[in-house]
Amino acid sequence: MAKKYFTWDSHKFPHSIEMIGNLTAKGRKMITIIDPHIKRESGYFLHEDALREDLYVKDKHGKVYEGWCWPGSSSYLDFFDPKTRNYWASRFALDKYEGSTLDLYTWNDMNEPSVFNGPEVTMPKDMVHFGGWEHRDVHNLYGLMQVMSTFQGHLLRSDKRLRPFILSRANFVGMQRYGAVWTGDNMANWGHLKASIPMCLGLSIAGITHCGADIGGFFHDPDAELILRWYQAALFQPFVRNHAHIETKRREPWVFGDKYTALIRSAVRRRYALLPYWYTLFYQNEKTGAPPMRPLWYDFPEDTTTFPIQDQHLVGSALLVHPVTDQGASSVSFYLPEGIWYDFYNYKTYVNGHHTIPVDDDTIPVFQRGGSIIPTKQRIRRASSLMRKDPYTLFVALDQKGEANGSLYIDDGESYEYRKEGKFLEIIFQCKGNVIKAKVVNVNSPFQTVEWIERVVILGLTYKPSSIEGSSKSLGSVKLEGEGEHPFVIRKPGFLVSEDWEIKLH
């Protein structure tokens, strides 16, 4: 294996641009690994450039450090040197990274840095970086510096127009500005599934909010039950992926039999339905720092019962999740803080306190907080990019006063026009009395969309309306129809999300 970064294996990937295009035609993107260790091979442009331009980490005698990693004999770029960072960023330009496109993104792995034959599987502590800093002083920063450079390279290749996606194994304070992280090389066992929750909660409250764990465990082979329960847990964490060691067995959802393929598909669809909510949470995260995945005490700081809880968590302030993390479980016990809560999938009502419910293979215990409004998209697509014009279903969960609030953030999903040109929509939802309202906060936004409201699902309504009136600028006043009791569902109100609208229940 050559392991020469910024190159393609001409035998396995002879037409990389066409390959990437085949994926992006289906609404998907591609990510390749680019690590900080550089193969020491004469004629390899990256190694030759690094020697010529003095870009490598050196030992205390001024000799280029040589370690061992995936390519074999390797040297390590010194990302603390601005010259190295600029060089690295320049290599992502489409005319330099041959075979790449704007739809190819990057995973920086092994960037602690990992050195197979080094002390503690990393670089010796007395290696010297730019500015005379020994590695012992800056070890924890090394991965961050690489990711900063990779991020800059992705920005420059699109003239700072498109948002990068970078995944990194190593991280430090500030990593949240550049990319996502995961919890490292875990194992296929129930203990590591359980541990993924507090690990992601710890990262989240430390500010590293786009985090997740390898579904199924990196090492060893999960059985069907473990992989299912891991999907169900991971799909309510910020970063989601199935990743495993090259010597493990195949673990795609369809290799465990039709039953488990259907169950995993069911879980994945729940994630896709909630993407508008997740996207809104990440907008709030950018504006305020509030983590999308958070411990219960984050929103209930006066409830001391929440303090030690590590097997359940909040997604935003509106959803509480208690994944099934015990082998062979037939029930789950959980705690709900103050207020009214609704099972997000069967709509059963709960109040504050300890509860135990039965679970089957398809059960993911998720509860919507009374007083919240959650935007979803219910149409099934093969990629999130194909959902952009789909309509919304709002879940309105009423509190004890019969009220609820929520929000929705929308932009083009890929550019920085939301920052530079104000091309986005921020919508506030409110239910009070017998009126449900939507108000566009940035009324003069140049962002345009055809998205509309397909359904409003109301939980906790204590009466069945005899008539429903709706109004918006485009539709004027209209009569609407509803059905059911709990939930009460208003179908196809047809309001554009780009306009203020109102529904009155009589």
C-alpha positions in Angstrom: 0.0 0.0 0.0 1.5 3.3 -1.1 -0.3 5.5 1.5 0.8 8.7 -0.3 -1.6 11.4 0.7 -3.0 13.7 -2.0 -2.7 10.9 -4.5 -5.0 8.2 -5.8 -4.3 4.5 -6.5 -4.5 4.4 -10.2 -5.5 0.8 -10.2 -8.3 1.0 -7.7 -9.5 4.5 -8.5 -8.5 5.2 -12.1 -11.3 7.8 -12.6 -11.7 9.5 -9.2 -13.5 12.6 -10.5 -16.1 10.4 -12.3 -16.5 8.3 -9.2 -17.1 11.4 -7.0 -19.6 12.7 -9.6 -21.5 9.4 -9.5 -21.9 9.9 -5.7 -22.8 13.6 -5.8 -25.4 12.9 -8.5 -27.3 11.0 -5.7 -26.9 13.9 -3.3 -24.0 12.5 -1.4 -20.4 13.6 -0.6 -17.1 11.7 -0.3 -14.5 11.9 2.4 -10.9 10.6 2.2 -8.3 10.2 4.9 -5.2 12.5 4.8 -2.9 12.0 7.8 0.1 14.0 9.1 2.7 11.3 8.6 4.4 11.5 5.2 5.9 8.5 3.4 9.6 8.8 3.1 9.9 7.9 -0.5 12.2 9.5 -3.1 10.2 11.1 -5.8 7.0 11.5 -3.7 6.3 15.2 -4.2 5.0 15.8 -0.6 8.2 14.3 0.9 10.5 16.1 -1.5 8.7 19.4 -0.9 8.9 18.9 2.9 12.6 18.3 2.8 13.3 21.1 0.4 11.2 23.7 2.2 12.1 22.5 5.8 8.6 21.5 6.8 9.3 18.5 9.1 9.6 18.1 12.8 13.2 17.6 13.9 15.1 16.0 16.8 17.1 18.1 19.2 20.2 17.7 17.0 18.3 19.3 14.0 17.8 16.0 12.1 14.4 15.3 10.5 12.5 13.0 12.8 11.7 9.6 11.4 8.9 7.3 12.8 6.8 4.4 11.6 3.1 4.6 10.7 0.8 3.3 8.0 3.1 4.1 5.0 6.0 2.6 6.8 9.0 4.9 7.3 7.5 8.4 7.8 8.3 11.9 8.8 5.9 14.4 10.4 4.9 17.8 9.2 5.5 20.6 11.7 2.1 22.3 11.7 3.2 24.9 14.2 5.2 26.5 11.5 3.0 29.0 9.5 5.0 28.1 6.4 4.0 24.4 6.8 0.3 25.3 7.4 0.3 27.5 4.3 1.9 24.8 2.2 -0.6 22.1 3.5 -3.6 24.4 2.8 -2.3 25.0 -0.7 -2.3 21.3 -1.5 -6.1 21.1 -1.4 -6.4 23.4 -4.4 -8.2 21.5 -7.2 -5.3 22.1 -9.6 -2.8 20.6 -7.1 -4.9 17.8 -5.5 -5.4 15.9 -8.8 -8.5 13.9 -9.0 -10.4 15.9 -6.3 -13.5 18.1 -6.6 -15.3 20.5 -4.3 -17.5 17.5 -3.1 -14.5 15.7 -1.7 -13.9 16.4 2.0 -11.2 15.3 4.5 -10.7 13.1 7.5 -7.5 13.9 9.5 -6.7 10.6 11.3 -3.7 9.5 13.4 -3.0 13.1 14.2 -2.1 12.9 17.9 0.3 12.2 16.2 0.4 8.4 16.2 3.9 6.8 15.8 3.8 3.0 15.9 7.4 2.7 17.1 7.4 5.8 19.3 7.3 6.0 23.1 3.6 5.7 24.2 2.8 5.3 20.5 3.6 8.9 19.7 6.5 11.3 19.1 9.3 11.4 21.6 8.9 14.3 24.0 12.1 16.0 23.1 11.3 16.4 19.4 11.5 20.1 18.4 8.8 22.2 16.7 8.8 25.6 15.2 9.8 28.3 17.7 11.9 25.9 19.7 9.0 24.2 21.4 9.6 20.6 22.5 6.9 18.1 21.7 6.2 17.6 25.4 4.9 21.2 25.5 2.6 21.1 22.4 1.6 17.5 22.0 -2.1 18.1 22.7 -2.2 21.0 20.2 -0.7 19.1 17.3 -3.9 17.6 15.9 -5.7 21.0 16.1 -3.0 22.7 14.1 -3.3 20.1 11.3 -7.1 20.5 11.3 -6.7 24.3 11.2 -4.6 24.0 8.1 -6.9 21.5 6.4 -9.8 23.8 7.1 -8.0 26.7 5.5 -7.2 24.6 2.5 -10.9 23.7 2.0 -11.9 27.4 2.4 -9.3 28.5 -0.2 -10.2 26.0 -2.8 -13.7 27.4 -3.1 -12.6 31.1 -2.7 -14.1 30.9 0.8 -17.5 30.3 -0.5 -18.3 26.8 0.7 -18.2 25.4 4.3 -15.6 22.6 4.8 -16.3 19.3 6.5 -13.3 18.0 8.4 -13.3 15.0 10.8 -10.4 14.7 13.3 -9.4 12.1 15.8 -7.2 14.4 17.8 -8.7 17.7 19.1 -8.2 20.5 21.6 -9.9 23.7 22.7 -11.1 25.5 19.6 -11.6 22.3 17.5 -15.3 23.1 17.4 -14.5 25.9 15.0 -13.0 23.6 12.4 -14.6 20.2 12.4 -16.2 17.1 14.0 -14.5 14.6 16.3 -15.2 11.0 17.4 -14.3 9.2 20.6 -11.5 7.0 19.1 -10.9 3.3 18.8 -13.7 1.7 20.9 -14.6 -1.9 21.0 -17.7 -3.9 20.0 -19.1 -4.5 23.5 -22.0 -3.3 25.6 -19.7 -1.4 28.0 -18.3 0.7 25.2 -21.8 1.4 23.9 -22.8 2.7 27.4 -19.6 4.8 27.6 -20.3 6.6 24.3 -23.0 8.6 26.0 -21.0 10.2 28.9 -18.0 10.6 26.6 -20.0 12.6 24.1 -21.7 14.6 26.9 -18.2 15.5 28.3 -17.0 16.6 24.9 -20.2 18.6 24.3 -20.2 20.6 27.5 -16.5 21.3 27.0 -17.4 23.0 23.7 -16.5 20.2 21.3 -20.1 19.7 20.2 -20.0 17.9 16.8 -19.0 14.5 18.3 -19.9 10.9 18.1 -18.6 7.3 18.5 -17.9 4.5 16.1 -21.2 2.6 15.7 -20.7 -1.1 16.6 -17.2 -0.5 18.0 -14.0 -0.1 16.0 -12.4 -3.4 17.2 -14.0 -6.8 17.2 -17.3 -7.9 15.7 -20.7 -6.8 17.0 -23.7 -9.2 16.9 -27.0 -8.1 15.4 -28.5 -6.9 18.7 -25.5 -4.8 19.6 -25.2 -3.1 16.2 -28.9 -2.3 16.3 -28.9 -0.8 19.8 -25.7 1.1 18.9 -27.4 2.6 15.8 -30.4 3.6 17.9 -28.2 5.3 20.4 -25.8 7.0 17.9 -28.6 8.4 15.8 -29.4 10.7 18.7 -25.8 11.9 19.0 -24.4 14.8 16.9 -22.0 12.9 14.6 -23.1 9.5 13.2 -21.0 6.9 11.4 -20.3 3.2 11.3 -16.5 2.7 11.3 -14.4 -0.4 12.0 -10.9 -1.9 11.8 -10.0 -3.4 8.4 -9.7 -6.9 9.9 -13.3 -7.0 11.3 -16.2 -8.6 9.5 -18.5 -6.6 7.2 -21.1 -4.8 9.2 -23.3 -2.9 6.8 -27.0 -2.8 8.0 -28.0 -5.5 5.4 -25.5 -8.2 6.5 -27.4 -9.1 9.7 -30.5 -10.4 8.0 -33.8 -8.9 6.8 -35.2 -8.3 10.3 -32.2 -6.2 11.5 -31.9 -4.4 8.2 -35.5 -3.2 8.6 -34.9 -2.3 12.3 -31.8 -0.3 11.5 -33.5 1.4 8.6 -36.3 2.4 10.9 -33.8 4.0 13.3 -32.0 5.8 10.4 -35.3 7.3 9.2 -36.0 8.7 12.6 -32.6 10.5 12.4 -33.4 11.9 8.9 -36.8 13.1 10.1 -35.2 15.1 12.9 -32.5 16.8 10.7 -34.4 20.2 10.6 -34.3 20.1 14.4 -30.6 19.2 14.6 -29.7 21.9 12.0 -31.6 24.5 14.1 -29.7 23.3 17.2 -26.3 23.7 15.4 -27.3 27.2 14.4 -28.0 28.0 18.0 -24.7 26.3 18.9 -22.9 28.7 16.5 -24.6 31.7 18.0 -24.6 30.9 21.7 -22.3 27.9 22.3 -25.3 25.8 23.6 -24.5 22.1 22.8 -27.0 20.2 20.8 -26.4 17.0 22.9 -26.4 17.9 26.6 -26.8 16.4 30.1 -30.1 16.7 31.9 -28.7 19.1 34.5 -27.8 21.6 31.7 -31.5 22.5 31.4 -32.5 21.4 34.9 -29.7 22.8 37.1 -31.9 22.8 40.3 -32.9 19.2 40.0 -30.2 17.3 41.9 -31.6 13.9 40.7 -30.3 14.7 37.2 -26.7 15.3 38.4 -25.4 11.7 38.3 -27.4 10.5 35.3 -25.2 9.3 32.4 -27.4 6.8 30.5 -29.8 9.4 29.2 -29.4 12.9 27.7 -31.2 15.8 26.0 -31.1 16.7 22.4 -31.6 20.5 22.6 -34.1 21.4 25.3 -37.0 19.6 23.7 -36.0 15.9 23.5 -34.9 13.5 26.2 -33.4 10.2 25.0 -32.7 7.1 27.0 -31.1 4.6 24.6 -31.4 0.9 25.3 -27.8 -0.1 26.2 -28.3 -3.5 28.0 -28.1 -6.8 26.2 -31.4 -8.6 26.1 -33.3 -5.7 27.7 -37.1 -6.1 27.9 -37.6 -2.8 29.8 -35.9 0.5 30.5 -36.0 2.7 33.6 -35.5 6.4 33.2 -36.0 9.7 35.0 -38.0 12.7 33.7 -37.5 16.2 35.1 -40.3 18.6 35.9 -43.2 19.2 33.5 -45.2 17.1 31.1 -43.4 14.7 28.6 -44.7 12.9 25.6 -43.3 9.7 24.1 -42.2 11.0 20.7 -43.3 7.9 18.9 -46.5 6.6 20.6 -47.5 9.9 22.2 -48.1 8.5 25.7 -48.0 11.2 28.4 -45.6 11.2 31.4 -44.9 13.5 34.3 -41.9 14.2 36.4 -40.4 11.2 38.2 -38.9 7.7 37.7 -40.6 5.4 35.1 -40.1 2.0 33.7 -41.4 1.0 30.3 -41.3 -2.2 28.2 -39.1 -2.2 25.1 -38.9 -4.3 22.0 -36.3 -4.4 19.2 -37.7 -1.2 17.6 -38.1 0.8 20.7 -36.0 4.0 21.2 -37.2 5.7 24.3 -37.4 9.4 23.2 -39.6 12.0 25.0 -40.7 15.4 23.9 -40.9 18.1 26.5 -44.2 19.8 27.1 -43.9 23.4 26.0 -41.8 22.7 22.9 -42.4 22.7 19.1 -40.1 20.5 17.0 -39.8 20.8 13.2 -39.3 17.6 11.2 -39.4 16.3 7.6 -41.2 13.0 7.2 -40.6 12.1 3.5 -38.1 9.4 2.9 -35.0 10.3 0.9 -31.7 8.7 0.1 -29.7 11.8 1.2 -30.3 14.9 3.3 -29.6 17.1 0.3 -32.6 15.6 -1.5 -34.8 16.8 1.4 -34.3 20.5 0.9 -37.6 21.2 -0.9 -39.6 18.8 1.2 -42.4 20.1 3.5 -42.3 20.3 7.3 -44.3 18.5 10.0 -44.4 20.4 13.3 -44.8 18.5 16.6 -46.5 20.9 19.1 -46.2 19.5 22.6 -48.3 21.5 25.0 -47.3 22.2 28.6 -49.6 22.5 31.7 -50.7 25.9 30.5 -51.5 24.6 27.0 -48.6 26.6 25.5 -45.5 25.7 23.4 -42.6 27.4 21.7 -40.0 26.4 19.1 -37.9 27.6 16.2 -36.6 26.6 12.8 -33.4 27.7 11.0 -33.0 27.2 7.2 -30.2 28.2 4.8 -28.7 26.6 1.7 -26.8 24.0 3.7 -23.4 24.5 2.1 -22.2 28.1 1.7 -21.3 31.1 3.9 -24.0 33.2 2.3 -25.9 33.1 5.6 -23.1 35.1 7.2 -22.0 37.3 4.3 -25.3 38.1 2.7 -27.9 37.2 5.4 -29.3 34.4 3.2 -31.2 32.4 5.8 -34.6 32.1 7.5 -35.1 32.1 11.3 -38.7 31.3 12.2 -40.2 31.4 15.7 -43.2 29.2 16.5 -45.6 29.9 19.3 -48.8 28.2 20.6 -50.7 30.1 23.2 -54.4 30.0 24.0 -56.1 28.6 20.9 -53.6 30.1 18.4 -50.5 28.6 16.8 -48.3 31.2 15.1 -45.2 31.3 13.0 -43.1 34.5 12.7 -40.1 35.1 10.4 -37.5 36.9 12.4 -35.4 38.2 9.5 -38.3 39.4 7.3 -36.1 41.0 4.6 -33.9 38.0 4.1 -32.9 37.4 0.5 -33.0 33.6 1.1 -35.7 32.0 -0.9 -37.3 28.6 -0.5 -40.5 26.7 -1.6 -40.7 24.7 1.6 -44.1 24.6 3.3 -46.0 23.2 6.3 -47.6 19.9 5.5 -48.8 18.8 8.9 -49.2 20.1 12.5 -49.3 17.4 15.2 -50.6 18.7 18.5 -49.9 16.7 21.7 -51.8 17.4 24.9 -54.8 19.2 23.5 -57.7 18.8 26.0 -60.5 19.4 23.5 -61.3 18.5 19.9 -61.7 21.7 17.9 -65.0 22.2 16.1 -63.4 24.3 13.4 -59.9 25.5 12.4 -59.0 28.7 10.6 -55.7 29.5 9.0 -54.2 32.6 7.4 -51.1 33.7 5.7 -50.1 36.3 3.1 -50.2 33.9 0.2 -53.2 31.9 1.1 -55.3 34.5 2.8 -57.9 33.1 5.2 -58.6 29.3 4.8 -60.6 26.6 6.5 -58.4 23.8 7.7 -59.2 20.2 8.7 -58.0 18.2 11.6 -58.4 14.7 12.9 -57.8 12.5 16.0 -57.6 13.5 19.6 -54.2 12.6 21.0 -52.5 13.6 18.8 -54.7 16.0 17.0 -53.4 16.4 13.5 -54.0 19.4 11.2 -53.2 18.2 7.6 -51.9 20.2 4.8 -52.3 23.8 6.0 -50.0 24.7 3.1 -48.3 27.7 4.6 -45.0 28.8 3.1 -42.2 28.7 5.8 -40.9 32.0 4.4 -44.1 33.8 5.5 -45.8 34.5 8.8 -48.9 32.4 9.4 -51.5 31.7 12.0 -53.9 28.8 12.9 -56.9 29.4 15.2 -58.6 26.5 16.9 -62.2 26.9 17.8 
